[in-house]
Amino acid sequence: MAEKEQKKSFVLRLDGATYEALERWAADEFRSVNGQLEWVIAKALRDAGRDKKKNKDKKDGA
């Protein structure tokens, strides 16, 4: 069975208006704010061709 990758934690400072907008967006998609940030970051990495999983597959010839 594959081991679950350990998540890193860090502090992120946002202005109140940005956090409130993110909170509304997350609620609209039934996610937590943390889950929404993870989704946004993962999508941005995929779109930029910098996704770790996608790049690994390319190196493996998949």
N, CA, C and O atoms as CSV, one atom per row, in Angstrom:
chain,resi,resn,atom,element,x,y,z
A,1,MET,N,N,0.853,-1.189,0.000
A,1,MET,CA,C,0.000,0.000,0.000
A,1,MET,C,C,0.892,1.243,0.000
A,1,MET,O,O,1.863,1.317,0.753
A,2,ALA,N,N,0.564,2.196,-0.830
A,2,ALA,CA,C,1.355,3.423,-0.933
A,2,ALA,C,C,1.197,4.259,0.333
A,2,ALA,O,O,0.112,4.353,0.906
A,3,GLU,N,N,2.300,4.860,0.753
A,3,GLU,CA,C,2.240,5.717,1.930
A,3,GLU,C,C,1.615,7.050,1.566
A,3,GLU,O,O,1.844,7.586,0.481
A,4,LYS,N,N,0.827,7.573,2.482
A,4,LYS,CA,C,0.196,8.870,2.268
A,4,LYS,C,C,1.252,9.962,2.421
A,4,LYS,O,O,1.996,9.991,3.401
A,5,GLU,N,N,1.306,10.858,1.436
A,5,GLU,CA,C,2.291,11.928,1.474
A,5,GLU,C,C,1.954,12.894,2.611
A,5,GLU,O,O,0.811,13.326,2.756
A,6,GLN,N,N,2.957,13.221,3.405
A,6,GLN,CA,C,2.760,14.137,4.522
A,6,GLN,C,C,2.608,15.553,4.000
A,6,GLN,O,O,3.371,15.993,3.141
A,7,LYS,N,N,1.629,16.257,4.518
A,7,LYS,CA,C,1.397,17.637,4.095
A,7,LYS,C,C,2.256,18.585,4.916
A,7,LYS,O,O,2.511,18.350,6.097
A,8,LYS,N,N,2.689,19.637,4.285
A,8,LYS,CA,C,3.460,20.691,4.949
A,8,LYS,C,C,2.494,21.782,5.392
A,8,LYS,O,O,1.482,22.026,4.735
A,9,SER,N,N,2.799,22.418,6.475
A,9,SER,CA,C,1.969,23.539,6.921
A,9,SER,C,C,2.820,24.812,6.935
A,9,SER,O,O,4.031,24.774,7.151
A,10,PHE,N,N,2.145,25.936,6.699
A,10,PHE,CA,C,2.826,27.222,6.715
A,10,PHE,C,C,1.804,28.314,6.995
A,10,PHE,O,O,0.598,28.100,6.875
A,11,VAL,N,N,2.295,29.467,7.363
A,11,VAL,CA,C,1.431,30.604,7.672
A,11,VAL,C,C,1.225,31.418,6.399
A,11,VAL,O,O,2.175,31.697,5.668
A,12,LEU,N,N,-0.013,31.790,6.147
A,12,LEU,CA,C,-0.349,32.617,4.994
A,12,LEU,C,C,-1.149,33.808,5.494
A,12,LEU,O,O,-2.177,33.635,6.148
A,13,ARG,N,N,-0.694,34.995,5.197
A,13,ARG,CA,C,-1.401,36.201,5.618
A,13,ARG,C,C,-2.169,36.771,4.433
A,13,ARG,O,O,-1.600,37.016,3.369
A,14,LEU,N,N,-3.467,36.978,4.629
A,14,LEU,CA,C,-4.330,37.561,3.602
A,14,LEU,C,C,-5.079,38.735,4.196
A,14,LEU,O,O,-5.373,38.752,5.391
A,15,ASP,N,N,-5.389,39.719,3.360
A,15,ASP,CA,C,-6.226,40.807,3.860
A,15,ASP,C,C,-7.650,40.258,4.035
A,15,ASP,O,O,-8.011,39.240,3.445
A,16,GLY,N,N,-8.430,40.934,4.834
A,16,GLY,CA,C,-9.767,40.472,5.183
A,16,GLY,C,C,-10.683,40.266,3.993
A,16,GLY,O,O,-11.417,39.279,3.935
A,17,ALA,N,N,-10.648,41.189,3.043
A,17,ALA,CA,C,-11.524,41.085,1.874
A,17,ALA,C,C,-11.173,39.861,1.027
A,17,ALA,O,O,-12.063,39.173,0.527
A,18,THR,N,N,-9.884,39.595,0.869
A,18,THR,CA,C,-9.459,38.427,0.100
A,18,THR,C,C,-9.899,37.147,0.800
A,18,THR,O,O,-10.400,36.225,0.156
A,19,TYR,N,N,-9.716,37.089,2.115
A,19,TYR,CA,C,-10.116,35.896,2.863
A,19,TYR,C,C,-11.623,35.680,2.772
A,19,TYR,O,O,-12.075,34.549,2.595
A,20,GLU,N,N,-12.400,36.747,2.889
A,20,GLU,CA,C,-13.856,36.619,2.807
A,20,GLU,C,C,-14.294,36.124,1.429
A,20,GLU,O,O,-15.208,35.306,1.326
A,21,ALA,N,N,-13.650,36.613,0.376
A,21,ALA,CA,C,-13.967,36.150,-0.980
A,21,ALA,C,C,-13.611,34.678,-1.134
A,21,ALA,O,O,-14.370,33.917,-1.734
A,22,LEU,N,N,-12.473,34.271,-0.602
A,22,LEU,CA,C,-12.050,32.881,-0.650
A,22,LEU,C,C,-13.004,31.994,0.153
A,22,LEU,O,O,-13.330,30.882,-0.260
A,23,GLU,N,N,-13.438,32.492,1.282
A,23,GLU,CA,C,-14.376,31.757,2.131
A,23,GLU,C,C,-15.714,31.531,1.406
A,23,GLU,O,O,-16.284,30.443,1.472
A,24,ARG,N,N,-16.204,32.564,0.717
A,24,ARG,CA,C,-17.458,32.430,-0.047
A,24,ARG,C,C,-17.296,31.427,-1.186
A,24,ARG,O,O,-18.168,30.589,-1.414
A,25,TRP,N,N,-16.165,31.523,-1.904
A,25,TRP,CA,C,-15.891,30.624,-3.017
A,25,TRP,C,C,-15.838,29.178,-2.514
A,25,TRP,O,O,-16.435,28.286,-3.117
A,26,ALA,N,N,-15.130,28.954,-1.421
A,26,ALA,CA,C,-15.025,27.610,-0.847
A,26,ALA,C,C,-16.406,27.083,-0.466
A,26,ALA,O,O,-16.726,25.927,-0.745
A,27,ALA,N,N,-17.218,27.915,0.165
A,27,ALA,CA,C,-18.565,27.495,0.568
A,27,ALA,C,C,-19.413,27.147,-0.652
A,27,ALA,O,O,-20.188,26.192,-0.611
A,28,ASP,N,N,-19.276,27.903,-1.726
A,28,ASP,CA,C,-20.025,27.630,-2.958
A,28,ASP,C,C,-19.694,26.249,-3.527
A,28,ASP,O,O,-20.537,25.618,-4.164
A,29,GLU,N,N,-18.475,25.788,-3.297
A,29,GLU,CA,C,-18.028,24.500,-3.837
A,29,GLU,C,C,-17.943,23.426,-2.762
A,29,GLU,O,O,-17.350,22.369,-2.978
A,30,PHE,N,N,-18.538,23.701,-1.598
A,30,PHE,CA,C,-18.602,22.747,-0.479
A,30,PHE,C,C,-17.218,22.270,-0.044
A,30,PHE,O,O,-17.005,21.087,0.220
A,31,ARG,N,N,-16.283,23.219,0.025
A,31,ARG,CA,C,-14.932,22.933,0.499
A,31,ARG,C,C,-14.627,23.828,1.690
A,31,ARG,O,O,-15.277,24.852,1.899
A,32,SER,N,N,-13.629,23.427,2.465
A,32,SER,CA,C,-13.091,24.311,3.492
A,32,SER,C,C,-12.212,25.344,2.802
A,32,SER,O,O,-11.866,25.176,1.632
A,33,VAL,N,N,-11.851,26.396,3.498
A,33,VAL,CA,C,-10.936,27.391,2.919
A,33,VAL,C,C,-9.603,26.717,2.597
A,33,VAL,O,O,-9.017,26.968,1.543
A,34,ASN,N,N,-9.126,25.864,3.499
A,34,ASN,CA,C,-7.873,25.156,3.250
A,34,ASN,C,C,-7.983,24.264,2.009
A,34,ASN,O,O,-7.086,24.245,1.166
A,35,GLY,N,N,-9.078,23.537,1.909
A,35,GLY,CA,C,-9.299,22.680,0.753
A,35,GLY,C,C,-9.372,23.475,-0.541
A,35,GLY,O,O,-8.872,23.039,-1.578
A,36,GLN,N,N,-10.000,24.644,-0.472
A,36,GLN,CA,C,-10.105,25.499,-1.656
A,36,GLN,C,C,-8.725,25.995,-2.081
A,36,GLN,O,O,-8.405,26.011,-3.269
A,37,LEU,N,N,-7.911,26.399,-1.109
A,37,LEU,CA,C,-6.554,26.841,-1.436
A,37,LEU,C,C,-5.741,25.707,-2.054
A,37,LEU,O,O,-5.015,25.928,-3.023
A,38,GLU,N,N,-5.854,24.499,-1.508
A,38,GLU,CA,C,-5.147,23.354,-2.077
A,38,GLU,C,C,-5.580,23.126,-3.520
A,38,GLU,O,O,-4.743,22.872,-4.386
A,39,TRP,N,N,-6.887,23.214,-3.784
A,39,TRP,CA,C,-7.416,23.009,-5.136
A,39,TRP,C,C,-6.903,24.091,-6.091
A,39,TRP,O,O,-6.469,23.785,-7.202
A,40,VAL,N,N,-6.953,25.353,-5.657
A,40,VAL,CA,C,-6.495,26.463,-6.503
A,40,VAL,C,C,-5.003,26.315,-6.832
A,40,VAL,O,O,-4.591,26.510,-7.976
A,41,ILE,N,N,-4.215,25.973,-5.834
A,41,ILE,CA,C,-2.769,25.827,-6.049
A,41,ILE,C,C,-2.489,24.642,-6.968
A,41,ILE,O,O,-1.664,24.753,-7.875
A,42,ALA,N,N,-3.160,23.510,-6.752
A,42,ALA,CA,C,-2.950,22.335,-7.601
A,42,ALA,C,C,-3.328,22.644,-9.047
A,42,ALA,O,O,-2.623,22.240,-9.972
A,43,LYS,N,N,-4.438,23.359,-9.246
A,43,LYS,CA,C,-4.875,23.717,-10.599
A,43,LYS,C,C,-3.862,24.654,-11.261
A,43,LYS,O,O,-3.528,24.485,-12.434
A,44,ALA,N,N,-3.380,25.631,-10.513
A,44,ALA,CA,C,-2.386,26.561,-11.059
A,44,ALA,C,C,-1.107,25.821,-11.452
A,44,ALA,O,O,-0.519,26.119,-12.492
A,45,LEU,N,N,-0.673,24.862,-10.633
A,45,LEU,CA,C,0.519,24.078,-10.958
A,45,LEU,C,C,0.303,23.229,-12.211
A,45,LEU,O,O,1.193,23.139,-13.057
A,46,ARG,N,N,-0.874,22.603,-12.335
A,46,ARG,CA,C,-1.180,21.813,-13.536
A,46,ARG,C,C,-1.196,22.702,-14.775
A,46,ARG,O,O,-0.605,22.367,-15.802
A,47,ASP,N,N,-1.886,23.848,-14.666
A,47,ASP,CA,C,-2.014,24.760,-15.804
A,47,ASP,C,C,-0.653,25.296,-16.262
A,47,ASP,O,O,-0.450,25.558,-17.448
A,48,ALA,N,N,0.275,25.455,-15.314
A,48,ALA,CA,C,1.604,25.973,-15.642
A,48,ALA,C,C,2.581,24.859,-16.024
A,48,ALA,O,O,3.741,25.130,-16.332
A,49,GLY,N,N,2.114,23.612,-16.005
A,49,GLY,CA,C,2.991,22.495,-16.335
A,49,GLY,C,C,4.014,22.205,-15.262
A,49,GLY,O,O,5.082,21.665,-15.549
A,50,ARG,N,N,3.699,22.556,-14.033
A,50,ARG,CA,C,4.648,22.364,-12.941
A,50,ARG,C,C,4.150,21.373,-11.891
A,50,ARG,O,O,4.710,21.285,-10.799
A,51,ASP,N,N,3.109,20.638,-12.223
A,51,ASP,CA,C,2.550,19.661,-11.302
A,51,ASP,C,C,3.529,18.509,-11.111
A,51,ASP,O,O,3.975,17.906,-12.088
A,52,LYS,N,N,3.865,18.200,-9.871
A,52,LYS,CA,C,4.837,17.170,-9.548
A,52,LYS,C,C,4.417,15.813,-10.126
A,52,LYS,O,O,5.240,15.114,-10.717
A,53,LYS,N,N,3.154,15.440,-9.963
A,53,LYS,CA,C,2.680,14.145,-10.459
A,53,LYS,C,C,2.741,14.088,-11.977
A,53,LYS,O,O,3.175,13.082,-12.539
A,54,LYS,N,N,2.316,15.150,-12.648
A,54,LYS,CA,C,2.313,15.199,-14.107
A,54,LYS,C,C,3.742,15.122,-14.643
A,54,LYS,O,O,4.006,14.396,-15.601
A,55,ASN,N,N,4.657,15.861,-14.032
A,55,ASN,CA,C,6.050,15.857,-14.472
A,55,ASN,C,C,6.690,14.489,-14.236
A,55,ASN,O,O,7.508,14.048,-15.043
A,56,LYS,N,N,6.332,13.813,-13.145
A,56,LYS,CA,C,6.861,12.490,-12.855
A,56,LYS,C,C,6.423,11.509,-13.931
A,56,LYS,O,O,7.220,10.694,-14.395
A,57,ASP,N,N,5.146,11.589,-14.331
A,57,ASP,CA,C,4.637,10.710,-15.376
A,57,ASP,C,C,5.383,10.934,-16.684
A,57,ASP,O,O,5.688,9.966,-17.381
A,58,LYS,N,N,5.683,12.164,-17.034
A,58,LYS,CA,C,6.409,12.464,-18.266
A,58,LYS,C,C,7.801,11.855,-18.224
A,58,LYS,O,O,8.276,11.313,-19.223
A,59,LYS,N,N,8.464,11.943,-17.057
A,59,LYS,CA,C,9.814,11.378,-16.922
A,59,LYS,C,C,9.797,9.870,-17.015
A,59,LYS,O,O,10.743,9.263,-17.518
A,60,ASP,N,N,8.704,9.248,-16.521
A,60,ASP,CA,C,8.587,7.794,-16.545
A,60,ASP,C,C,8.141,7.284,-17.903
A,60,ASP,O,O,8.085,6.073,-18.119
A,61,GLY,N,N,7.818,8.197,-18.831
A,61,GLY,CA,C,7.397,7.815,-20.155
A,61,GLY,C,C,5.917,7.541,-20.281
A,61,GLY,O,O,5.471,6.983,-21.283
A,62,ALA,N,N,5.146,7.928,-19.274
A,62,ALA,CA,C,3.686,7.714,-19.321
A,62,ALA,C,C,2.983,8.789,-20.078
A,62,ALA,O,O,1.760,8.754,-20.207
